[in-house]
Amino acid sequence: MVVAVCALPLAGFFPMLYKTEEEIRSLAGFMIVIQAICMPLWSYTNACYFTLRSGGKTGLTFLFDFGFTWLLVIPLGAILSYCTDLDIHILFAVLSLIEIVKVFIGYFMVKSDIWINNIIDDIMDENQA
């Protein structure tokens, strides 16, 4: 969160470090702002990811991360870039902010307790058998 807050006001300065056209600097500054806005979302989804993984649901984490990217983000990016005339600014913002969907999915997955594997009960059942 601290990095995101620091990146926002500095977004216009980072591109000035490079010798390039003003249009490129403007695009880079915009992308830094979008990335800074998305940082809290990524932090939350990473926390959800590792919570699910720590519960032993590695298949679920695979779907949560890899599946989300390949089943939603990449197809959406292909459709929006090839089938619409959206500006790169809008396209980048939409594809970055789609992380909001992953935040909701992660929240409900963690809240539902489906990720918990109680290994103590499994060991007790094996010992009693």
KEDRENGU-508387 format. One record per atom (N, C-alpha, C, O, CB): residue number from 0; x, y, z. Coordinates in pm, whole numbers, plus 50000, padded with zeros to 5 digits. Atoms other than C-alpha are relative to their C-alpha. Glycine has a CB too. Example, Ala and Ser with C-alpha at 12.3 -4.5 7.8 and 13.67 -1.06 7.14 Angstrom:
   nr      x      y      z
    0  50089  49881  50000
    0  51230  49550  50780
    0  50090  50120  50000
    0  50194  50118  50066
    0  49901  50003  50125
    1  49918  49881  49994
    1  51367  49894  50714
    1  49923  50109  50073
    1  49974  50220  50090
    1  50041  50046  49858
END
This chain:
   nr      x      y      z
    0  50083  49882  50000
    0  50000  50000  50000
    0  50087  50125  50000
    0  50057  50223  49932
    0  49906  50000  50120
    1  49909  49885  49992
    1  50286  50236  50084
    1  50064  50026  49865
    1  50075  50141  49822
    1  50109  49976  50107
    2  49939  49985  50132
    2  50453  50171  49749
    2  49900  50059  49902
    2  49936  50145  49821
    2  50053  49865  49948
    3  50103  49947  50089
    3  50126  50238  49567
    3  49977  50148  50024
    3  49966  50226  49929
    3  49868  49923  50019
    4  50022  49859  49966
    4  50074  50567  49751
    4  50119  50084  49954
    4  50101  50198  49909
    4  49978  50016  50152
    5  49880  49927  50045
    5  50433  50671  49671
    5  50009  50005  49848
    5  50056  50104  49792
    5  50126  49935  50057
    6  49990  50006  50146
    6  50408  50566  49306
    6  49906  50098  49932
    6  49938  50151  49826
    6  49971  49859  49951
    7  50097  49910  50064
    7  50101  50779  49233
    7  50056  50139  49973
    7  50052  50184  49858
    7  49876  50011  50086
    8  49949  49866  50030
    8  50259  51123  49275
    8  50128  50000  49917
    8  50160  50100  49853
    8  50024  50074  50129
    9  49875  50007  50075
    9  50586  51005  49118
    9  49983  49947  49858
    9  50080  49940  49783
    9  50097  49913  50074
   10  50026  50061  50131
   10  50422  50854  48809
   10  50045  50088  49884
   10  50091  50036  49782
   10  49852  49969  49985
   11  49958  49910  50108
   11  50497  51160  48599
   11  50150  50020  49992
   11  50201  50063  49889
   11  49935  50132  50018
   12  49856  49977  49997
   12  50862  51173  48702
   12  50082  49882  49949
   12  50186  49903  49886
   12  50042  50032  50141
   13  49924  50117  50045
   13  50976  50816  48631
   13  50026  50001  49849
   13  50139  49977  49808
   13  49925  49874  50037
   14  49975  49999  50145
   14  50927  50844  48252
   14  50099  50107  49955
   14  50159  50095  49848
   14  49870  50019  49927
   15  49905  49895  50037
   15  51138  51161  48249
   15  50145  49954  50010
   15  50235  50020  49958
   15  49979  50122  50089
   16  49865  50054  49989
   16  51441  50948  48337
   16  50052  49947  49866
   16  50172  49926  49850
   16  50003  49889  50104
   17  49964  50058  50129
   17  51439  50817  47980
   17  49985  50102  49889
   17  49896  50187  49891
   17  49914  49876  49970
   18  50002  49910  50114
   18  51512  51001  47659
   18  49909  49939  49893
   18  49951  49853  49816
   18  50145  50025  49944
   19  50096  50053  50096
   19  51202  50932  47454
   19  49895  50105  49968
   19  49896  50214  50026
   19  49933  49871  50054
   20  50102  49905  50041
   20  50905  51101  47290
   20  49902  50028  50114
   20  49885  49945  50204
   20  49924  49948  49877
   21  50096  49960  49896
   21  50649  51285  47502
   21  49881  49905  50007
   21  49829  49877  50115
   21  49952  50144  49975
   22  50114  50093  50003
   22  50372  51048  47390
   22  50031  49872  50078
   22  49946  49818  50149
   22  49962  49966  49854
   23  49957  50120  49928
   23  50569  50751  47524
   23  50007  50028  50150
   23  49967  49945  50231
   23  50137  49950  49947
   24  49992  49963  49857
   24  50635  50932  47853
   24  49860  50009  50061
   24  49837  49966  50174
   24  50073  50134  50016
   25  50137  49987  49951
   25  50266  51011  47887
   25  49936  49863  50021
   25  49871  49839  50123
   25  49916  50083  49901
   26  50054  50136  49988
   26  50168  50649  47823
   26  50062  49927  50119
   26  49992  49859  50194
   26  50025  49921  49869
   27  49932  50065  49887
   27  50428  50525  48072
   27  49948  50054  50133
   27  49926  49977  50226
   27  50152  50021  49991
   28  50055  49941  49877
   28  50302  50769  48337
   28  49861  49948  50031
   28  49829  49918  50146
   28  49997  50151  49989
   29  50135  50054  49983
   29  49945  50652  48280
   29  50005  49856  50050
   29  49930  49818  50140
   29  49922  50008  49867
   30  49989  50140  49961
   30  50049  50288  48310
   30  50049  49985  50144
   30  50006  49894  50215
   30  50094  49925  49905
   31  49953  50003  49862
   31  50234  50358  48635
   31  49885  50031  50096
   31  49873  49969  50201
   31  50116  50100  50021
   32  50116  49966  49917
   32  49919  50519  48777
   32  49906  49881  50012
   32  49861  49848  50121
   32  49925  50122  49942
   33  50089  50117  49998
   33  49707  50218  48679
   33  50061  49888  50084
   33  49991  49824  50162
   33  49972  49950  49855
   34  49932  50103  49920
   34  49965  49980  48827
   34  49993  50033  50149
   34  49973  49944  50231
   34  50146  49985  49955
   35  50007  49958  49859
   35  49969  50182  49151
   35  49859  49978  50056
   35  49843  49937  50171
   35  50040  50148  50015
   36  50139  50022  49957
   36  49589  50166  49169
   36  49974  49852  50022
   36  49899  49814  50113
   36  49901  50057  49896
   37  50023  50145  49991
   37  49601  49789  49117
   37  50081  49932  50110
   37  50050  49819  50148
   37  50033  49936  49868
   38  49915  50065  49898
   38  49869  49721  49380
   38  49923  49947  50121
   38  49949  49834  50163
   38  50103  50098  50048
   39  50076  50058  49888
   39  49622  49686  49671
   39  49917  49878  49958
   39  49900  49785  50037
   39  49907  50106  50060
   40  50076  50116  50049
   40  49413  49448  49458
   40  50091  49879  49991
   40  50054  49770  50033
   40  49936  50031  49862
   41  49904  50110  50011
   41  49719  49235  49382
   41  50042  49950  50137
   41  50058  49830  50158
   41  50123  50043  49920
   42  49963  50041  49864
   42  49817  49235  49748
   42  49893  49911  50060
   42  49924  49808  50121
   42  50022  50124  50089
   43  50110  50078  49944
   43  49475  49106  49847
   43  49990  49863  49931
   43  49973  49762  49999
   43  49867  50076  49987
   44  50011  50129  50069
   44  49462  48838  49576
   44  50118  49910  50031
   44  50102  49788  50037
   44  49989  50022  49848
   45  49885  50082  49958
   45  49813  48723  49670
   45  49977  49942  50138
   45  50011  49826  50164
   45  50129  50083  49998
   46  50032  50051  49866
   46  49702  48693  50031
   46  49899  49886  49991
   46  49913  49785  50060
   46  49946  50113  50091
   47  50099  50108  50019
   47  49401  48487  49919
   47  50066  49877  49941
   47  50041  49765  49985
   47  49885  50048  49908
   48  49931  50111  50067
   48  49620  48274  49692
   48  50081  49918  50101
   48  50070  49795  50104
   48  50093  50054  49890
   49  49915  50073  49906
   49  49865  48186  49969
   49  49921  49943  50117
   49  49963  49844  50177
   49  50109  50090  50053
   50  50088  50060  49899
   50  49585  48129  50220
   50  49943  49869  49947
   50  49943  49768  50018
   50  49886  50097  50038
   51  50052  50122  50061
   51  49428  47877  49982
   51  50109  49894  49990
   51  50086  49776  50018
   51  49941  50030  49861
   52  49889  50094  50016
   52  49766  47721  49917
   52  50043  49942  50134
   52  50077  49824  50142
   52  50117  50069  49932
   53  49958  50050  49869
   53  49851  47694  50286
   53  49900  49899  50055
   53  49935  49817  50139
   53  50016  50115  50099
   54  50100  50097  49959
   54  49528  47502  50335
   54  50010  49869  49926
   54  49933  49777  49952
   54  49863  50057  49981
   55  49978  50125  50072
   55  49655  47237  50096
   55  49925  49988  49869
   55  49928  49882  49807
   55  49962  49888  50086
   56  50077  50006  50124
   56  49436  47322  49799
   56  50083  50053  49883
   56  50055  50161  49830
   56  49868  50081  50014
   57  49913  49955  50108
   57  49707  47344  49533
   57  49929  50004  49866
   57  49956  50091  49784
   57  50122  49911  49991
   58  50078  49998  50124
   58  49467  47256  49252
   58  49912  50123  49991
   58  49895  50181  49885
   58  49915  49874  49989
   59  50085  49881  49994
   59  49239  47534  49362
   59  50081  50127  49974
   59  50035  50219  49907
   59  49930  50009  50136
   60  49916  49883  50025
   60  49526  47782  49365
   60  50043  50006  49855
   60  50057  50115  49799
   60  50124  49997  50091
   61  49967  50005  50143
   61  49622  47669  49015
   61  49887  50063  49920
   61  49911  50146  49833
   61  50025  49854  49954
   62  50115  49942  50071
   62  49271  47750  48893
   62  49983  50148  50032
   62  49949  50227  49944
   62  49873  49925  50037
   63  50016  49862  49957
   63  49262  48072  49092
   63  50095  50093  49927
   63  50057  50204  49889
   63  50022  50011  50151
   64  49899  49914  50062
   64  49580  48208  48936
   64  50011  49975  49850
   64  49980  50063  49769
   64  50136  49978  50067
   65  49978  50035  50140
   65  49656  48031  48610
   65  49870  50000  49921
   65  49863  50054  49811
   65  50067  49863  49990
   66  50129  50006  50067
   66  49293  47965  48521
   66  49940  50137  49977
   66  49886  50164  49870
   66  49903  49916  50080
   67  50052  49864  50014
   67  49191  48325  48583
   67  50068  50072  49886
   67  50003  50139  49805
   67  50018  50078  50131
   68  49924  49932  50105
   68  49466  48452  48357
   68  49965  49946  49862
   68  49936  50023  49771
   68  50150  49986  50025
   69  50020  50059  50131
   69  49413  48207  48072
   69  49854  49988  49958
   69  49824  49982  49839
   69  50062  49866  49996
   70  50142  50012  50035
   70  49034  48180  48091
   70  49927  50133  49995
   70  49820  50142  49935
   70  49932  49910  50097
   71  50068  49871  49999
   71  48949  48546  48150
   71  50084  50113  49944
   71  50042  50180  49849
   71  49959  50034  50141
   72  49920  49882  50037
   72  49230  48799  48112
   72  50049  49992  49856
   72  50030  50087  49780
   72  50119  50014  50095
   73  49945  50010  50136
   73  49396  48673  47793
   73  49890  49999  49894
   73  49902  50072  49795
   73  50085  49874  49987
   74  50108  49991  50100
   74  49071  48602  47602
   74  49937  50139  49994
   74  49907  50189  49886
   74  49892  49897  50031
   75  50057  49866  49999
   75  48930  48938  47713
   75  50093  50098  49930
   75  50047  50183  49853
   75  49974  50047  50145
   76  49903  49914  50068
   76  49249  49111  47600
   76  49999  49980  49850
   76  50005  50077  49774
   76  50139  49975  50054
   77  50004  50029  50143
   77  49237  48938  47263
   77  49873  50056  49936
   77  49878  50118  49829
   77  50009  49849  49975
   78  50127  49949  50054
   78  48870  49024  47210
   78  50000  50151  49995
   78  49963  50210  49893
   78  49882  49950  50085
   79  50002  49854  49996
   79  48909  49386  47317
   79  50099  50061  49902
   79  50072  50166  49844
   79  50029  50049  50140
   80  49900  49941  50089
   80  49223  49443  47111
   80  49970  49974  49853
   80  49998  50059  49769
   80  50137  49946  50033
   81  50026  50032  50140
   81  49111  49269  46791
   81  49860  50037  49952
   81  49840  50058  49833
   81  50022  49855  49978
   82  50139  49979  50041
   82  48737  49334  46792
   82  49946  50138  50034
   82  49831  50169  50002
   82  49912  49896  50064
   83  50045  49865  49968
   83  48717  49690  46922
   83  50109  50100  49960
   83  50222  50062  49928
   83  49967  50013  50152
   84  49904  49894  50030
   84  48886  50021  46854
   84  50041  50074  50127
   84  50068  50194  50125
   84  49941  50099  49898
   85  49965  49937  49873
   85  48965  50086  47219
   85  50143  50052  49998
   85  50233  49989  49944
   85  49981  49901  50115
   86  49868  49940  49984
   86  49257  50313  47292
   86  50083  49914  50096
   86  50028  49847  50183
   86  49989  50146  50052
   87  49912  50080  49915
   87  49560  50149  47456
   87  49983  50034  50147
   87  49999  49948  50233
   87  50145  50020  49958
   88  50020  49958  49861
   88  49491  50350  47772
   88  49883  49924  50063
   88  49893  49871  50174
   88  49976  50152  50008
   89  50120  50068  49949
   89  49144  50202  47814
   89  50024  49849  50007
   89  49987  49784  50105
   89  49877  50030  49911
   90  49973  50143  50004
   90  49256  49854  47713
   90  50089  49958  50118
   90  50061  49858  50185
   90  50068  49962  49866
   91  49910  50030  49889
   91  49540  49856  47967
   91  49928  50011  50134
   91  49945  49926  50221
   91  50122  50094  49998
   92  50074  49981  49874
   92  49313  49990  48242
   92  49901  49887  50023
   92  49892  49834  50134
   92  49927  50135  49998
   93  50099  50108  49986
   93  49040  49733  48177
   93  50068  49869  50036
   93  50024  49799  50128
   93  49919  49984  49869
   94  49933  50128  49975
   94  49281  49440  48167
   94  50071  49997  50136
   94  50086  49891  50195
   94  50100  49971  49890
   95  49938  49994  49867
   95  49456  49557  48484
   95  49894  49996  50110
   95  49909  49927  50210
   95  50086  50126  50015
   96  50103  49988  49897
   96  49140  49640  48677
   96  49905  49880  50004
   96  49820  49871  50094
   96  49920  50126  49979
   97  50080  50123  49995
   97  48978  49305  48591
   97  50038  49919  50125
   97  49968  49825  50163
   97  50022  49914  49871
   98  49956  50062  49874
   98  49170  49201  48904
   98  49893  50012  50108
   98  49891  49933  50202
   98  50131  50065  50049
   99  50110  49985  49905
   99  48864  49325  49093
   99  49915  49873  50005
   99  49869  49833  50111
   99  49912  50122  49963
  100  50075  50125  50006
  100  48685  49010  48977
  100  50072  49894  50084
  100  50009  49819  50159
  100  49983  49951  49853
  101  49921  50097  49925
  101  48967  48802  49123
  101  49994  50027  50151
  101  49999  49934  50231
  101  50145  50001  49952
  102  50014  49963  49858
  102  48937  48993  49453
  102  49872  49938  50056
  102  49874  49879  50164
  102  49999  50154  50018
  103  50127  50056  49952
  103  48572  48890  49485
  103  50004  49847  50004
  103  49956  49787  50100
  103  49884  50046  49911
  104  49988  50146  50001
  104  48644  48530  49386
  104  50084  49954  50118
  104  50047  49861  50190
  104  50061  49951  49866
  105  49911  50035  49888
  105  48931  48513  49635
  105  49934  50018  50135
  105  49949  49935  50224
  105  50126  50082  49994
  106  50069  49974  49874
  106  48722  48666  49911
  106  49902  49888  50033
  106  49902  49836  50144
  106  49924  50135  49994
  107  50100  50103  49974
  107  48442  48412  49872
  107  50063  49862  50017
  107  50012  49780  50093
  107  49898  49997  49888
  108  49933  50129  49983
  108  48682  48119  49836
  108  50060  49988  50141
  108  50047  49883  50205
  108  50110  49982  49894
  109  49941  50004  49866
  109  48864  48208  50158
  109  49891  49999  50106
  109  49901  49926  50204
  109  50095  50120  50022
  110  50109  49989  49903
  110  48543  48298  50342
  110  49922  49868  50012
  110  49870  49837  50119
  110  49905  50113  49961
  111  50080  50123  49999
  111  48378  47966  50246
  111  50067  49885  50074
  111  50002  49783  50099
  111  49971  49959  49858
  112  49924  50104  49930
  112  48646  47761  50424
  112  50020  49872  49919
  112  50055  49769  49976
  112  49930  49965  50127
  113  49976  50119  50082
  113  48670  47517  50129
  113  50149  49969  49989
  113  50188  49859  49950
  113  49941  50019  49860
  114  49855  50015  50013
  114  49045  47566  50140
  114  50064  49926  50116
  114  50180  49887  50108
  114  50064  50135  49986
  115  49941  50058  49879
  115  49093  47415  50484
  115  50006  49848  49989
  115  49905  49782  49966
  115  49919  50041  50125
  116  49979  50144  49987
  116  49239  47065  50502
  116  50039  49974  50144
  116  50144  50020  50189
  116  50110  49947  49899
  117  49970  50031  49861
  117  49226  46935  50857
  117  50081  49872  50004
  117  50024  49762  50004
  117  49869  49987  50085
  118  49915  50119  50004
  118  49523  46702  50860
  118  49999  49924  50133
  118  50032  49805  50135
  118  50142  50040  49966
  119  50007  50068  49869
  119  49479  46623  51230
  119  49889  49896  49998
  119  49909  49784  50044
  119  49977  50103  50114
  120  50110  50096  50008
  120  49140  46460  51168
  120  50036  49883  49910
  120  49999  49769  49938
  120  49872  50069  49949
  121  49959  50107  50091
  121  49289  46264  50876
  121  50094  49902  50070
  121  50083  49781  50051
  121  50067  50059  49876
  122  49905  50085  49928
  122  49571  46133  51097
  122  49927  49919  50107
  122  49955  49800  50126
  122  50112  50086  50065
  123  50076  50070  49897
  123  49327  46045  51378
  123  49917  49887  49939
  123  49909  49779  49996
  123  49907  50099  50076
  124  50079  50103  50067
  124  49104  45854  51133
  124  50088  49882  49959
  124  50046  49767  49972
  124  49929  50059  49877
  125  49909  50107  50041
  125  49404  45656  51003
  125  50045  49917  50121
  125  50057  49795  50111
  125  50123  50060  49928
  126  49955  50071  49879
  126  49518  45567  51357
  126  49889  49915  50059
  126  49916  49811  50120
  126  50049  50100  50104
  127  50112  50075  49945
  127  49170  45448  51455
  127  49964  49881  49912
  127  49899  49787  49958
  127  49880  50091  50018
  128  50037  50108  50092
  128  49137  45226  51150
  128  50084  49877  50015
  128  50064  49779  49944
  128  50010  50047  49860
END
